[in-house]
């Protein structure tokens, strides 16, 4: 199934409470940035970004 960027953004805003994690998820799922690009932009390690994205992806797609 295909979801619009607006639908994805709405779910991210509603269900992810940490501001920087919301930003990371929007950069990944809406803007299509890589884990490495997100890590560089937000100042975290790539491995940490991968873990956060994986954790939040499972949460998000239960609501889509």
C-alpha positions as CSV (number, residue, x, y, z in Angstrom):
1,X,0.0,0.0,0.0
2,X,1.1,3.5,-0.7
3,X,0.9,6.3,1.9
4,X,1.2,10.0,1.1
5,X,3.9,12.1,2.7
6,X,1.1,14.0,4.5
7,X,-0.3,10.8,6.1
8,X,3.2,9.7,7.2
9,X,3.9,13.1,8.7
10,X,0.6,13.1,10.6
11,X,1.4,9.7,12.1
12,X,4.9,10.7,13.0
13,X,3.7,13.9,14.6
14,X,1.1,12.1,16.6
15,X,3.0,9.1,17.8
16,X,6.6,10.1,18.2
17,X,7.1,12.3,21.2
18,X,10.8,13.2,20.9
19,X,11.3,16.2,18.7
20,X,14.6,15.0,17.3
21,X,13.3,11.5,16.6
22,X,10.3,13.0,14.8
23,X,12.8,15.0,12.6
24,X,14.9,11.8,12.0
25,X,11.8,9.9,10.9
26,X,10.6,12.7,8.6
27,X,14.0,12.9,7.0
28,X,14.0,9.1,6.4
29,X,10.3,8.3,5.5
30,X,9.2,11.6,3.9
31,X,12.4,13.1,2.5
32,X,14.2,9.8,1.7
33,X,17.5,10.6,3.3
34,X,19.9,7.8,4.1
35,X,20.9,6.8,7.6
36,X,24.3,8.4,7.1
37,X,22.8,11.7,5.8
38,X,20.5,11.9,8.8
39,X,23.3,11.1,11.2
40,X,25.4,13.8,9.8
41,X,22.6,16.4,9.8
42,X,21.5,15.6,13.3
43,X,24.9,15.0,14.9
44,X,24.4,11.4,16.0
45,X,26.2,8.2,14.9
46,X,24.9,6.3,11.9
47,X,24.4,3.2,14.1
48,X,22.2,5.1,16.6
49,X,20.1,6.6,13.8
50,X,19.6,3.1,12.4
51,X,18.4,1.9,15.8
52,X,16.0,4.8,16.2
53,X,14.6,4.5,12.7
54,X,14.1,0.8,13.1
55,X,12.3,1.2,16.5
56,X,10.1,4.0,15.3
57,X,9.3,2.3,11.9
58,X,7.7,-0.6,13.7
59,X,5.6,1.9,15.8
60,X,4.6,4.0,12.8
61,X,3.4,1.3,10.6
62,X,1.1,-0.1,13.2
63,X,-0.8,3.2,12.8
64,X,-0.8,3.5,9.0
